[in-house]
Amino acid sequence: MIDYEVLRVVWWVLIGVLLIGFAITDGFDLGVGALLTLVGKTDQDRRVMINTIGPHWDGNQVWFITAGGAIFAAWPIIYATAFSGFYVALALTLIALWMRPLGFDYRSKLPNATWRKSWDWALFAGGIIPALIFGVAFGNLLLGVPFEFDDRLKPIYTGSFFELLNPFAILAGLVSIAMILNHGATWLQLKTVGVLHTRARMVSFVLSIATAALFVLAGIYLAIGVEGYVITSTIDTLATSNPMAKQVEVQAGAWLQNYVRYPWMMIAPFVGIVSALACAVFSKLNKGGLAFVASALTMTGVILTAGFSMFPFLMPSSSLPAASLTVWDATSSYKTLEIMFYVACIFVPIVLSYTAYGFWVMRGRIKQSDLNQSHAIY
């Protein structure tokens, strides 16, 4: 039988896997949408770009829904606090995501140039706004979120939407934008030919270097300009969740302590930086498959770096540090985590299998001559 402490760590890992899965799969179609007006110079170019992600975008988005559902079930206090505190940001994200199915379905219904250009910008917004907000959200988690609890442990958000737009969070948002747009550019290298393929390679080369530079800059900022959180009291990792049963202090350099305590965690930022630079090299050498893999590893390294830096914190509180939510005091009951664990062991491999099969079936490059071959083409 798995004990409560191990189950809590297991679900921290599983949520991380879902977030990485979402970033890798939905990341490239968000990136392609955001690149639509940059890489696509003609209407035909943009139709080709849209159809490279046409068979996959809706399935990819399920990772986002699944991650949200898993957070709700495994970490209900996190879900309640984040979705109430980040309400405006999440509403903007959902509105932007709504633009994608509308744009895909309606863009090519009319031949009018203004009609199509309007939907192109809607798809651009549907790609770049979520990319920015996801990065800003992670930046604010590292800074601490202004919330506290009342006597009934009801979360009370004490900040405002504009407070989220601080320098470090914006820098984290830029890392996210560069990373996701680069992932879209590497996907286009795999799925296009000719001039469009060449443009995608050039864009990926620039964005890969930008991702590495911004990620390093964010790391330096985090090390010298952001105070972290440390649990200073003993905490029972097997006890029922109670976020107010501990003491927390804010200390300079606290987010680096895990790398001193567990040196193997340095693999994450190393992978993030080296993979981004490798992606630039592979794009330059016209190795699209390797560039895509390197881009996926970059995203994995960046997300793991954030998770390793914060562990065991999930959502630190800048208003009342003792109310910070951690792996040990923000989870559901033991029975809930246990049932979900066995369900995940069954269904996650199934999801991965049919996702891989779908990509295999739809392999191959999209050419302009393919655009009028099927009623399913956008």
Order of alpha helices (4+ residues) and beta strands (2+ residues): alpha-alpha-alpha-alpha-alpha-alpha-beta-beta-alpha-alpha-beta-beta-alpha-alpha-alpha-beta-beta-alpha
